[in-house]
Amino acid sequence: MGVVIDLSKSVYELCKEHPDIIDIMKDLGFENITNPAMLNTAGRFMTIPKGAAMKQIPMEKIKEAFAAKDYELKE
């Protein structure tokens, strides 16, 4: 089993703990995550599920992308 990602944490916290998830999220369509200003503002209160809902990206697709990189998403 890989690294567990806690979906209740903010995107900012997760990216600080696991910087390599920035590329996974960018590939999924969260292109603003590469902008440090966005990460430091919206990223502090945004969670992956909230962002997925806003961008209309299915959580199943996100789970599959993270699983492919040996991450497990914890609700």
mmJSON file of the N, C-alpha and C atoms, coordinates in Angstrom:
{"data_MODEL":{"atom_site":{
"group_PDB":["ATOM","ATOM","ATOM","ATOM","ATOM","ATOM","ATOM","ATOM","ATOM","ATOM","ATOM","ATOM","ATOM","ATOM","ATOM","ATOM","ATOM","ATOM","ATOM","ATOM","ATOM","ATOM","ATOM","ATOM","ATOM","ATOM","ATOM","ATOM","ATOM","ATOM","ATOM","ATOM","ATOM","ATOM","ATOM","ATOM","ATOM","ATOM","ATOM","ATOM","ATOM","ATOM","ATOM","ATOM","ATOM","ATOM","ATOM","ATOM","ATOM","ATOM","ATOM","ATOM","ATOM","ATOM","ATOM","ATOM","ATOM","ATOM","ATOM","ATOM","ATOM","ATOM","ATOM","ATOM","ATOM","ATOM","ATOM","ATOM","ATOM","ATOM","ATOM","ATOM","ATOM","ATOM","ATOM","ATOM","ATOM","ATOM","ATOM","ATOM","ATOM","ATOM","ATOM","ATOM","ATOM","ATOM","ATOM","ATOM","ATOM","ATOM","ATOM","ATOM","ATOM","ATOM","ATOM","ATOM","ATOM","ATOM","ATOM","ATOM","ATOM","ATOM","ATOM","ATOM","ATOM","ATOM","ATOM","ATOM","ATOM","ATOM","ATOM","ATOM","ATOM","ATOM","ATOM","ATOM","ATOM","ATOM","ATOM","ATOM","ATOM","ATOM","ATOM","ATOM","ATOM","ATOM","ATOM","ATOM","ATOM","ATOM","ATOM","ATOM","ATOM","ATOM","ATOM","ATOM","ATOM","ATOM","ATOM","ATOM","ATOM","ATOM","ATOM","ATOM","ATOM","ATOM","ATOM","ATOM","ATOM","ATOM","ATOM","ATOM","ATOM","ATOM","ATOM","ATOM","ATOM","ATOM","ATOM","ATOM","ATOM","ATOM","ATOM","ATOM","ATOM","ATOM","ATOM","ATOM","ATOM","ATOM","ATOM","ATOM","ATOM","ATOM","ATOM","ATOM","ATOM","ATOM","ATOM","ATOM","ATOM","ATOM","ATOM","ATOM","ATOM","ATOM","ATOM","ATOM","ATOM","ATOM","ATOM","ATOM","ATOM","ATOM","ATOM","ATOM","ATOM","ATOM","ATOM","ATOM","ATOM","ATOM","ATOM","ATOM","ATOM","ATOM","ATOM","ATOM","ATOM","ATOM","ATOM","ATOM","ATOM","ATOM","ATOM","ATOM","ATOM","ATOM","ATOM","ATOM","ATOM","ATOM","ATOM","ATOM","ATOM"],
"id":[1,2,3,4,5,6,7,8,9,10,11,12,13,14,15,16,17,18,19,20,21,22,23,24,25,26,27,28,29,30,31,32,33,34,35,36,37,38,39,40,41,42,43,44,45,46,47,48,49,50,51,52,53,54,55,56,57,58,59,60,61,62,63,64,65,66,67,68,69,70,71,72,73,74,75,76,77,78,79,80,81,82,83,84,85,86,87,88,89,90,91,92,93,94,95,96,97,98,99,100,101,102,103,104,105,106,107,108,109,110,111,112,113,114,115,116,117,118,119,120,121,122,123,124,125,126,127,128,129,130,131,132,133,134,135,136,137,138,139,140,141,142,143,144,145,146,147,148,149,150,151,152,153,154,155,156,157,158,159,160,161,162,163,164,165,166,167,168,169,170,171,172,173,174,175,176,177,178,179,180,181,182,183,184,185,186,187,188,189,190,191,192,193,194,195,196,197,198,199,200,201,202,203,204,205,206,207,208,209,210,211,212,213,214,215,216,217,218,219,220,221,222,223,224,225],
"type_symbol":["N","C","C","N","C","C","N","C","C","N","C","C","N","C","C","N","C","C","N","C","C","N","C","C","N","C","C","N","C","C","N","C","C","N","C","C","N","C","C","N","C","C","N","C","C","N","C","C","N","C","C","N","C","C","N","C","C","N","C","C","N","C","C","N","C","C","N","C","C","N","C","C","N","C","C","N","C","C","N","C","C","N","C","C","N","C","C","N","C","C","N","C","C","N","C","C","N","C","C","N","C","C","N","C","C","N","C","C","N","C","C","N","C","C","N","C","C","N","C","C","N","C","C","N","C","C","N","C","C","N","C","C","N","C","C","N","C","C","N","C","C","N","C","C","N","C","C","N","C","C","N","C","C","N","C","C","N","C","C","N","C","C","N","C","C","N","C","C","N","C","C","N","C","C","N","C","C","N","C","C","N","C","C","N","C","C","N","C","C","N","C","C","N","C","C","N","C","C","N","C","C","N","C","C","N","C","C","N","C","C","N","C","C","N","C","C","N","C","C","N","C","C","N","C","C"],
"label_atom_id":["N","CA","C","N","CA","C","N","CA","C","N","CA","C","N","CA","C","N","CA","C","N","CA","C","N","CA","C","N","CA","C","N","CA","C","N","CA","C","N","CA","C","N","CA","C","N","CA","C","N","CA","C","N","CA","C","N","CA","C","N","CA","C","N","CA","C","N","CA","C","N","CA","C","N","CA","C","N","CA","C","N","CA","C","N","CA","C","N","CA","C","N","CA","C","N","CA","C","N","CA","C","N","CA","C","N","CA","C","N","CA","C","N","CA","C","N","CA","C","N","CA","C","N","CA","C","N","CA","C","N","CA","C","N","CA","C","N","CA","C","N","CA","C","N","CA","C","N","CA","C","N","CA","C","N","CA","C","N","CA","C","N","CA","C","N","CA","C","N","CA","C","N","CA","C","N","CA","C","N","CA","C","N","CA","C","N","CA","C","N","CA","C","N","CA","C","N","CA","C","N","CA","C","N","CA","C","N","CA","C","N","CA","C","N","CA","C","N","CA","C","N","CA","C","N","CA","C","N","CA","C","N","CA","C","N","CA","C","N","CA","C","N","CA","C","N","CA","C","N","CA","C","N","CA","C","N","CA","C","N","CA","C"],
"label_alt_id":[null,null,null,null,null,null,null,null,null,null,null,null,null,null,null,null,null,null,null,null,null,null,null,null,null,null,null,null,null,null,null,null,null,null,null,null,null,null,null,null,null,null,null,null,null,null,null,null,null,null,null,null,null,null,null,null,null,null,null,null,null,null,null,null,null,null,null,null,null,null,null,null,null,null,null,null,null,null,null,null,null,null,null,null,null,null,null,null,null,null,null,null,null,null,null,null,null,null,null,null,null,null,null,null,null,null,null,null,null,null,null,null,null,null,null,null,null,null,null,null,null,null,null,null,null,null,null,null,null,null,null,null,null,null,null,null,null,null,null,null,null,null,null,null,null,null,null,null,null,null,null,null,null,null,null,null,null,null,null,null,null,null,null,null,null,null,null,null,null,null,null,null,null,null,null,null,null,null,null,null,null,null,null,null,null,null,null,null,null,null,null,null,null,null,null,null,null,null,null,null,null,null,null,null,null,null,null,null,null,null,null,null,null,null,null,null,null,null,null,null,null,null,null,null,null],
"label_comp_id":["MET","MET","MET","GLY","GLY","GLY","VAL","VAL","VAL","VAL","VAL","VAL","ILE","ILE","ILE","ASP","ASP","ASP","LEU","LEU","LEU","SER","SER","SER","LYS","LYS","LYS","SER","SER","SER","VAL","VAL","VAL","TYR","TYR","TYR","GLU","GLU","GLU","LEU","LEU","LEU","CYS","CYS","CYS","LYS","LYS","LYS","GLU","GLU","GLU","HIS","HIS","HIS","PRO","PRO","PRO","ASP","ASP","ASP","ILE","ILE","ILE","ILE","ILE","ILE","ASP","ASP","ASP","ILE","ILE","ILE","MET","MET","MET","LYS","LYS","LYS","ASP","ASP","ASP","LEU","LEU","LEU","GLY","GLY","GLY","PHE","PHE","PHE","GLU","GLU","GLU","ASN","ASN","ASN","ILE","ILE","ILE","THR","THR","THR","ASN","ASN","ASN","PRO","PRO","PRO","ALA","ALA","ALA","MET","MET","MET","LEU","LEU","LEU","ASN","ASN","ASN","THR","THR","THR","ALA","ALA","ALA","GLY","GLY","GLY","ARG","ARG","ARG","PHE","PHE","PHE","MET","MET","MET","THR","THR","THR","ILE","ILE","ILE","PRO","PRO","PRO","LYS","LYS","LYS","GLY","GLY","GLY","ALA","ALA","ALA","ALA","ALA","ALA","MET","MET","MET","LYS","LYS","LYS","GLN","GLN","GLN","ILE","ILE","ILE","PRO","PRO","PRO","MET","MET","MET","GLU","GLU","GLU","LYS","LYS","LYS","ILE","ILE","ILE","LYS","LYS","LYS","GLU","GLU","GLU","ALA","ALA","ALA","PHE","PHE","PHE","ALA","ALA","ALA","ALA","ALA","ALA","LYS","LYS","LYS","ASP","ASP","ASP","TYR","TYR","TYR","GLU","GLU","GLU","LEU","LEU","LEU","LYS","LYS","LYS","GLU","GLU","GLU"],
"label_asym_id":["A","A","A","A","A","A","A","A","A","A","A","A","A","A","A","A","A","A","A","A","A","A","A","A","A","A","A","A","A","A","A","A","A","A","A","A","A","A","A","A","A","A","A","A","A","A","A","A","A","A","A","A","A","A","A","A","A","A","A","A","A","A","A","A","A","A","A","A","A","A","A","A","A","A","A","A","A","A","A","A","A","A","A","A","A","A","A","A","A","A","A","A","A","A","A","A","A","A","A","A","A","A","A","A","A","A","A","A","A","A","A","A","A","A","A","A","A","A","A","A","A","A","A","A","A","A","A","A","A","A","A","A","A","A","A","A","A","A","A","A","A","A","A","A","A","A","A","A","A","A","A","A","A","A","A","A","A","A","A","A","A","A","A","A","A","A","A","A","A","A","A","A","A","A","A","A","A","A","A","A","A","A","A","A","A","A","A","A","A","A","A","A","A","A","A","A","A","A","A","A","A","A","A","A","A","A","A","A","A","A","A","A","A","A","A","A","A","A","A","A","A","A","A","A","A"],
"label_entity_id":["1","1","1","1","1","1","1","1","1","1","1","1","1","1","1","1","1","1","1","1","1","1","1","1","1","1","1","1","1","1","1","1","1","1","1","1","1","1","1","1","1","1","1","1","1","1","1","1","1","1","1","1","1","1","1","1","1","1","1","1","1","1","1","1","1","1","1","1","1","1","1","1","1","1","1","1","1","1","1","1","1","1","1","1","1","1","1","1","1","1","1","1","1","1","1","1","1","1","1","1","1","1","1","1","1","1","1","1","1","1","1","1","1","1","1","1","1","1","1","1","1","1","1","1","1","1","1","1","1","1","1","1","1","1","1","1","1","1","1","1","1","1","1","1","1","1","1","1","1","1","1","1","1","1","1","1","1","1","1","1","1","1","1","1","1","1","1","1","1","1","1","1","1","1","1","1","1","1","1","1","1","1","1","1","1","1","1","1","1","1","1","1","1","1","1","1","1","1","1","1","1","1","1","1","1","1","1","1","1","1","1","1","1","1","1","1","1","1","1","1","1","1","1","1","1"],
"label_seq_id":[1,1,1,2,2,2,3,3,3,4,4,4,5,5,5,6,6,6,7,7,7,8,8,8,9,9,9,10,10,10,11,11,11,12,12,12,13,13,13,14,14,14,15,15,15,16,16,16,17,17,17,18,18,18,19,19,19,20,20,20,21,21,21,22,22,22,23,23,23,24,24,24,25,25,25,26,26,26,27,27,27,28,28,28,29,29,29,30,30,30,31,31,31,32,32,32,33,33,33,34,34,34,35,35,35,36,36,36,37,37,37,38,38,38,39,39,39,40,40,40,41,41,41,42,42,42,43,43,43,44,44,44,45,45,45,46,46,46,47,47,47,48,48,48,49,49,49,50,50,50,51,51,51,52,52,52,53,53,53,54,54,54,55,55,55,56,56,56,57,57,57,58,58,58,59,59,59,60,60,60,61,61,61,62,62,62,63,63,63,64,64,64,65,65,65,66,66,66,67,67,67,68,68,68,69,69,69,70,70,70,71,71,71,72,72,72,73,73,73,74,74,74,75,75,75],
"pdbx_PDB_ins_code":[null,null,null,null,null,null,null,null,null,null,null,null,null,null,null,null,null,null,null,null,null,null,null,null,null,null,null,null,null,null,null,null,null,null,null,null,null,null,null,null,null,null,null,null,null,null,null,null,null,null,null,null,null,null,null,null,null,null,null,null,null,null,null,null,null,null,null,null,null,null,null,null,null,null,null,null,null,null,null,null,null,null,null,null,null,null,null,null,null,null,null,null,null,null,null,null,null,null,null,null,null,null,null,null,null,null,null,null,null,null,null,null,null,null,null,null,null,null,null,null,null,null,null,null,null,null,null,null,null,null,null,null,null,null,null,null,null,null,null,null,null,null,null,null,null,null,null,null,null,null,null,null,null,null,null,null,null,null,null,null,null,null,null,null,null,null,null,null,null,null,null,null,null,null,null,null,null,null,null,null,null,null,null,null,null,null,null,null,null,null,null,null,null,null,null,null,null,null,null,null,null,null,null,null,null,null,null,null,null,null,null,null,null,null,null,null,null,null,null,null,null,null,null,null,null],
"Cartn_x":[0.844,0.0,0.882,0.41,1.185,0.888,1.178,0.998,-0.489,-0.971,-2.382,-2.546,-3.483,-3.805,-5.139,-5.144,-6.349,-7.142,-8.303,-9.098,-9.721,-9.662,-10.206,-9.201,-7.935,-6.914,-7.015,-6.546,-6.58,-5.551,-5.788,-4.853,-3.474,-3.464,-2.205,-1.427,-2.1,-1.435,-0.909,-1.73,-1.333,-0.133,-0.118,1.001,2.285,2.172,3.36,3.913,3.001,3.422,3.922,3.286,3.591,3.691,4.803,4.923,4.696,4.933,4.764,3.299,2.335,0.935,0.517,1.321,1.01,0.907,1.839,1.816,0.596,0.234,-0.941,-2.182,-2.311,-3.496,-3.529,-2.369,-2.306,-2.778,-2.322,-2.72,-4.22,-4.831,-6.269,-7.123,-6.494,-7.248,-7.227,-6.503,-6.349,-5.129,-5.197,-4.013,-3.56,-4.449,-4.078,-3.185,-3.066,-2.265,-0.784,-0.36,1.051,1.356,0.321,0.485,0.637,1.83,2.046,1.06,0.644,-0.307,-1.658,-2.115,-3.384,-3.284,-2.166,-1.973,-1.983,-1.376,-1.304,-2.592,-3.511,-4.772,-5.903,-6.403,-7.519,-7.145,-5.895,-5.443,-5.513,-5.555,-5.608,-6.974,-8.024,-9.343,-9.986,-9.397,-9.936,-9.444,-10.36,-9.985,-10.087,-9.531,-9.613,-11.077,-11.927,-13.334,-14.051,-13.793,-14.42,-13.957,-12.657,-12.107,-12.649,-12.807,-13.348,-14.777,-15.557,-16.943,-16.976,-16.109,-16.061,-15.67,-14.696,-14.176,-14.947,-15.908,-16.696,-15.81,-14.877,-13.989,-14.461,-14.84,-15.334,-14.279,-14.713,-13.784,-13.181,-13.928,-13.413,-12.177,-12.22,-11.075,-9.874,-10.126,-9.056,-8.448,-9.307,-8.82,-7.952,-8.375,-7.605,-6.235,-6.204,-4.938,-3.973,-4.49,-3.638,-3.19,-4.082,-3.743,-2.629,-2.664,-1.636,-0.258,-0.22,1.046,1.309,0.58,0.758,0.319,-0.778,-1.394,-2.772,-3.16,-4.507,-5.22,-6.427,-7.202,-8.117,-8.04,-8.856,-9.917,-11.187,-12.305,-12.299],
"Cartn_y":[-1.19,0.0,1.242,2.262,3.489,4.495,5.726,6.847,7.184,7.432,7.77,9.288,9.749,11.172,11.409,12.29,12.61,13.695,13.335,14.263,15.391,15.307,16.403,17.548,17.288,18.338,19.256,20.493,21.44,21.046,21.525,21.278,21.833,22.99,23.609,22.655,22.104,21.188,19.955,19.394,18.177,18.417,19.564,19.872,20.143,20.677,20.886,19.543,18.615,17.294,16.404,16.514,15.634,16.476,17.173,18.076,17.394,16.096,15.404,15.274,15.512,15.429,16.629,17.679,18.851,18.431,17.61,17.157,16.285,15.419,14.558,15.43,16.418,17.271,18.145,18.644,19.458,18.633,17.382,16.499,16.193,16.256,15.998,17.2,18.369,19.543,20.681,20.487,21.557,22.39,23.08,23.786,24.928,25.503,26.628,26.21,24.911,24.432,24.752,24.983,25.292,26.764,27.566,28.984,29.141,29.517,29.62,30.554,31.619,32.547,31.865,31.098,30.378,29.319,28.628,27.583,28.199,29.376,30.039,30.733,30.952,31.614,30.589,30.27,29.324,27.942,27.564,26.244,26.036,27.12,27.0,26.566,26.796,26.347,25.324,25.137,24.196,22.782,21.822,20.41,19.789,18.609,17.939,17.688,17.167,16.968,18.266,19.367,20.655,21.113,20.992,21.386,20.518,19.233,18.316,18.704,19.069,19.483,20.767,21.725,22.996,22.786,21.916,21.684,20.581,19.968,18.865,17.707,17.347,16.207,15.08,13.932,12.831,12.359,12.155,11.683,10.334,9.513,8.214,8.384,9.359,9.649,10.107,10.925,11.408,10.251,9.382,8.215,7.321,7.118,6.273,6.892,8.215,8.89,8.798,8.979,8.885,7.447,6.485,5.066,4.649,5.2,4.882,5.347,6.357,6.867,6.356,5.3,4.63,5.473,6.202,6.964,6.389,6.424,5.997,7.209,7.479,8.613,8.135,8.842,8.503,9.577,9.158,10.099,10.689],
"Cartn_z":[0.0,0.0,0.0,-0.688,-0.822,0.261,-0.04,0.875,0.95,2.172,2.361,2.334,1.517,1.391,2.097,3.077,3.846,3.108,2.575,1.771,2.584,3.91,4.725,4.871,4.498,4.571,3.365,3.537,2.422,1.364,0.153,-0.946,-0.581,0.083,0.515,1.429,2.447,3.383,2.659,1.79,1.073,0.168,-0.503,-1.408,-0.631,0.581,1.411,1.89,2.247,2.731,1.595,0.434,-0.707,-1.981,-2.195,-3.359,-4.706,-4.788,-6.064,-6.487,-5.577,-5.996,-6.843,-6.839,-7.671,-9.141,-9.607,-11.004,-11.291,-10.34,-10.523,-10.683,-9.799,-9.825,-11.078,-11.491,-12.717,-13.914,-13.984,-15.088,-15.08,-13.891,-13.773,-14.19,-14.323,-14.721,-13.712,-12.619,-11.623,-11.987,-13.138,-13.649,-12.749,-11.969,-11.092,-9.926,-9.69,-8.562,-8.744,-9.975,-10.217,-9.933,-9.711,-9.401,-7.882,-7.404,-5.948,-5.252,-5.919,-5.304,-5.079,-6.055,-5.907,-4.817,-4.772,-3.759,-2.367,-2.228,-0.92,-0.506,-1.43,-1.07,-1.089,-2.267,-2.382,-1.853,-2.04,-1.595,-0.098,0.662,2.127,2.648,1.859,2.314,1.38,0.212,-0.771,-0.466,-0.53,-0.415,-1.803,-1.968,-3.27,-3.662,-2.748,-3.155,-3.532,-2.829,-3.172,-4.553,-4.799,-6.097,-7.223,-6.946,-7.954,-8.311,-7.303,-7.538,-8.364,-8.013,-8.746,-10.21,-10.428,-11.783,-12.513,-11.813,-12.362,-12.822,-11.964,-12.214,-11.294,-11.852,-11.015,-10.005,-8.764,-7.726,-8.107,-8.835,-9.25,-10.147,-11.031,-11.909,-11.073,-10.061,-9.18,-8.404,-7.866,-7.115,-7.989,-9.236,-10.163,-10.467,-10.673,-10.982,-9.803,-8.592,-7.404,-7.175,-7.393,-7.214,-8.18,-9.394,-10.388,-9.93,-9.06,-8.526,-7.107,-6.716,-5.42,-4.227,-4.412,-3.316,-3.05,-1.789,-1.413,-0.83,-1.323,-0.827,0.293,1.425,2.591,2.777,2.773,2.941,4.346],
"occupancy":[1.0,1.0,1.0,1.0,1.0,1.0,1.0,1.0,1.0,1.0,1.0,1.0,1.0,1.0,1.0,1.0,1.0,1.0,1.0,1.0,1.0,1.0,1.0,1.0,1.0,1.0,1.0,1.0,1.0,1.0,1.0,1.0,1.0,1.0,1.0,1.0,1.0,1.0,1.0,1.0,1.0,1.0,1.0,1.0,1.0,1.0,1.0,1.0,1.0,1.0,1.0,1.0,1.0,1.0,1.0,1.0,1.0,1.0,1.0,1.0,1.0,1.0,1.0,1.0,1.0,1.0,1.0,1.0,1.0,1.0,1.0,1.0,1.0,1.0,1.0,1.0,1.0,1.0,1.0,1.0,1.0,1.0,1.0,1.0,1.0,1.0,1.0,1.0,1.0,1.0,1.0,1.0,1.0,1.0,1.0,1.0,1.0,1.0,1.0,1.0,1.0,1.0,1.0,1.0,1.0,1.0,1.0,1.0,1.0,1.0,1.0,1.0,1.0,1.0,1.0,1.0,1.0,1.0,1.0,1.0,1.0,1.0,1.0,1.0,1.0,1.0,1.0,1.0,1.0,1.0,1.0,1.0,1.0,1.0,1.0,1.0,1.0,1.0,1.0,1.0,1.0,1.0,1.0,1.0,1.0,1.0,1.0,1.0,1.0,1.0,1.0,1.0,1.0,1.0,1.0,1.0,1.0,1.0,1.0,1.0,1.0,1.0,1.0,1.0,1.0,1.0,1.0,1.0,1.0,1.0,1.0,1.0,1.0,1.0,1.0,1.0,1.0,1.0,1.0,1.0,1.0,1.0,1.0,1.0,1.0,1.0,1.0,1.0,1.0,1.0,1.0,1.0,1.0,1.0,1.0,1.0,1.0,1.0,1.0,1.0,1.0,1.0,1.0,1.0,1.0,1.0,1.0,1.0,1.0,1.0,1.0,1.0,1.0,1.0,1.0,1.0,1.0,1.0,1.0,1.0,1.0,1.0,1.0,1.0,1.0],
"B_iso_or_equiv":[0.0,0.0,0.0,0.0,0.0,0.0,0.0,0.0,0.0,0.0,0.0,0.0,0.0,0.0,0.0,0.0,0.0,0.0,0.0,0.0,0.0,0.0,0.0,0.0,0.0,0.0,0.0,0.0,0.0,0.0,0.0,0.0,0.0,0.0,0.0,0.0,0.0,0.0,0.0,0.0,0.0,0.0,0.0,0.0,0.0,0.0,0.0,0.0,0.0,0.0,0.0,0.0,0.0,0.0,0.0,0.0,0.0,0.0,0.0,0.0,0.0,0.0,0.0,0.0,0.0,0.0,0.0,0.0,0.0,0.0,0.0,0.0,0.0,0.0,0.0,0.0,0.0,0.0,0.0,0.0,0.0,0.0,0.0,0.0,0.0,0.0,0.0,0.0,0.0,0.0,0.0,0.0,0.0,0.0,0.0,0.0,0.0,0.0,0.0,0.0,0.0,0.0,0.0,0.0,0.0,0.0,0.0,0.0,0.0,0.0,0.0,0.0,0.0,0.0,0.0,0.0,0.0,0.0,0.0,0.0,0.0,0.0,0.0,0.0,0.0,0.0,0.0,0.0,0.0,0.0,0.0,0.0,0.0,0.0,0.0,0.0,0.0,0.0,0.0,0.0,0.0,0.0,0.0,0.0,0.0,0.0,0.0,0.0,0.0,0.0,0.0,0.0,0.0,0.0,0.0,0.0,0.0,0.0,0.0,0.0,0.0,0.0,0.0,0.0,0.0,0.0,0.0,0.0,0.0,0.0,0.0,0.0,0.0,0.0,0.0,0.0,0.0,0.0,0.0,0.0,0.0,0.0,0.0,0.0,0.0,0.0,0.0,0.0,0.0,0.0,0.0,0.0,0.0,0.0,0.0,0.0,0.0,0.0,0.0,0.0,0.0,0.0,0.0,0.0,0.0,0.0,0.0,0.0,0.0,0.0,0.0,0.0,0.0,0.0,0.0,0.0,0.0,0.0,0.0,0.0,0.0,0.0,0.0,0.0,0.0],
"pdbx_formal_charge":[null,null,null,null,null,null,null,null,null,null,null,null,null,null,null,null,null,null,null,null,null,null,null,null,null,null,null,null,null,null,null,null,null,null,null,null,null,null,null,null,null,null,null,null,null,null,null,null,null,null,null,null,null,null,null,null,null,null,null,null,null,null,null,null,null,null,null,null,null,null,null,null,null,null,null,null,null,null,null,null,null,null,null,null,null,null,null,null,null,null,null,null,null,null,null,null,null,null,null,null,null,null,null,null,null,null,null,null,null,null,null,null,null,null,null,null,null,null,null,null,null,null,null,null,null,null,null,null,null,null,null,null,null,null,null,null,null,null,null,null,null,null,null,null,null,null,null,null,null,null,null,null,null,null,null,null,null,null,null,null,null,null,null,null,null,null,null,null,null,null,null,null,null,null,null,null,null,null,null,null,null,null,null,null,null,null,null,null,null,null,null,null,null,null,null,null,null,null,null,null,null,null,null,null,null,null,null,null,null,null,null,null,null,null,null,null,null,null,null,null,null,null,null,null,null],
"auth_seq_id":[1,1,1,2,2,2,3,3,3,4,4,4,5,5,5,6,6,6,7,7,7,8,8,8,9,9,9,10,10,10,11,11,11,12,12,12,13,13,13,14,14,14,15,15,15,16,16,16,17,17,17,18,18,18,19,19,19,20,20,20,21,21,21,22,22,22,23,23,23,24,24,24,25,25,25,26,26,26,27,27,27,28,28,28,29,29,29,30,30,30,31,31,31,32,32,32,33,33,33,34,34,34,35,35,35,36,36,36,37,37,37,38,38,38,39,39,39,40,40,40,41,41,41,42,42,42,43,43,43,44,44,44,45,45,45,46,46,46,47,47,47,48,48,48,49,49,49,50,50,50,51,51,51,52,52,52,53,53,53,54,54,54,55,55,55,56,56,56,57,57,57,58,58,58,59,59,59,60,60,60,61,61,61,62,62,62,63,63,63,64,64,64,65,65,65,66,66,66,67,67,67,68,68,68,69,69,69,70,70,70,71,71,71,72,72,72,73,73,73,74,74,74,75,75,75],
"auth_comp_id":["MET","MET","MET","GLY","GLY","GLY","VAL","VAL","VAL","VAL","VAL","VAL","ILE","ILE","ILE","ASP","ASP","ASP","LEU","LEU","LEU","SER","SER","SER","LYS","LYS","LYS","SER","SER","SER","VAL","VAL","VAL","TYR","TYR","TYR","GLU","GLU","GLU","LEU","LEU","LEU","CYS","CYS","CYS","LYS","LYS","LYS","GLU","GLU","GLU","HIS","HIS","HIS","PRO","PRO","PRO","ASP","ASP","ASP","ILE","ILE","ILE","ILE","ILE","ILE","ASP","ASP","ASP","ILE","ILE","ILE","MET","MET","MET","LYS","LYS","LYS","ASP","ASP","ASP","LEU","LEU","LEU","GLY","GLY","GLY","PHE","PHE","PHE","GLU","GLU","GLU","ASN","ASN","ASN","ILE","ILE","ILE","THR","THR","THR","ASN","ASN","ASN","PRO","PRO","PRO","ALA","ALA","ALA","MET","MET","MET","LEU","LEU","LEU","ASN","ASN","ASN","THR","THR","THR","ALA","ALA","ALA","GLY","GLY","GLY","ARG","ARG","ARG","PHE","PHE","PHE","MET","MET","MET","THR","THR","THR","ILE","ILE","ILE","PRO","PRO","PRO","LYS","LYS","LYS","GLY","GLY","GLY","ALA","ALA","ALA","ALA","ALA","ALA","MET","MET","MET","LYS","LYS","LYS","GLN","GLN","GLN","ILE","ILE","ILE","PRO","PRO","PRO","MET","MET","MET","GLU","GLU","GLU","LYS","LYS","LYS","ILE","ILE","ILE","LYS","LYS","LYS","GLU","GLU","GLU","ALA","ALA","ALA","PHE","PHE","PHE","ALA","ALA","ALA","ALA","ALA","ALA","LYS","LYS","LYS","ASP","ASP","ASP","TYR","TYR","TYR","GLU","GLU","GLU","LEU","LEU","LEU","LYS","LYS","LYS","GLU","GLU","GLU"],
"auth_asym_id":["A","A","A","A","A","A","A","A","A","A","A","A","A","A","A","A","A","A","A","A","A","A","A","A","A","A","A","A","A","A","A","A","A","A","A","A","A","A","A","A","A","A","A","A","A","A","A","A","A","A","A","A","A","A","A","A","A","A","A","A","A","A","A","A","A","A","A","A","A","A","A","A","A","A","A","A","A","A","A","A","A","A","A","A","A","A","A","A","A","A","A","A","A","A","A","A","A","A","A","A","A","A","A","A","A","A","A","A","A","A","A","A","A","A","A","A","A","A","A","A","A","A","A","A","A","A","A","A","A","A","A","A","A","A","A","A","A","A","A","A","A","A","A","A","A","A","A","A","A","A","A","A","A","A","A","A","A","A","A","A","A","A","A","A","A","A","A","A","A","A","A","A","A","A","A","A","A","A","A","A","A","A","A","A","A","A","A","A","A","A","A","A","A","A","A","A","A","A","A","A","A","A","A","A","A","A","A","A","A","A","A","A","A","A","A","A","A","A","A","A","A","A","A","A","A"],
"auth_atom_id":["N","CA","C","N","CA","C","N","CA","C","N","CA","C","N","CA","C","N","CA","C","N","CA","C","N","CA","C","N","CA","C","N","CA","C","N","CA","C","N","CA","C","N","CA","C","N","CA","C","N","CA","C","N","CA","C","N","CA","C","N","CA","C","N","CA","C","N","CA","C","N","CA","C","N","CA","C","N","CA","C","N","CA","C","N","CA","C","N","CA","C","N","CA","C","N","CA","C","N","CA","C","N","CA","C","N","CA","C","N","CA","C","N","CA","C","N","CA","C","N","CA","C","N","CA","C","N","CA","C","N","CA","C","N","CA","C","N","CA","C","N","CA","C","N","CA","C","N","CA","C","N","CA","C","N","CA","C","N","CA","C","N","CA","C","N","CA","C","N","CA","C","N","CA","C","N","CA","C","N","CA","C","N","CA","C","N","CA","C","N","CA","C","N","CA","C","N","CA","C","N","CA","C","N","CA","C","N","CA","C","N","CA","C","N","CA","C","N","CA","C","N","CA","C","N","CA","C","N","CA","C","N","CA","C","N","CA","C","N","CA","C","N","CA","C","N","CA","C","N","CA","C","N","CA","C","N","CA","C","N","CA","C"],
"pdbx_PDB_model_num":[1,1,1,1,1,1,1,1,1,1,1,1,1,1,1,1,1,1,1,1,1,1,1,1,1,1,1,1,1,1,1,1,1,1,1,1,1,1,1,1,1,1,1,1,1,1,1,1,1,1,1,1,1,1,1,1,1,1,1,1,1,1,1,1,1,1,1,1,1,1,1,1,1,1,1,1,1,1,1,1,1,1,1,1,1,1,1,1,1,1,1,1,1,1,1,1,1,1,1,1,1,1,1,1,1,1,1,1,1,1,1,1,1,1,1,1,1,1,1,1,1,1,1,1,1,1,1,1,1,1,1,1,1,1,1,1,1,1,1,1,1,1,1,1,1,1,1,1,1,1,1,1,1,1,1,1,1,1,1,1,1,1,1,1,1,1,1,1,1,1,1,1,1,1,1,1,1,1,1,1,1,1,1,1,1,1,1,1,1,1,1,1,1,1,1,1,1,1,1,1,1,1,1,1,1,1,1,1,1,1,1,1,1,1,1,1,1,1,1,1,1,1,1,1,1]
}}}
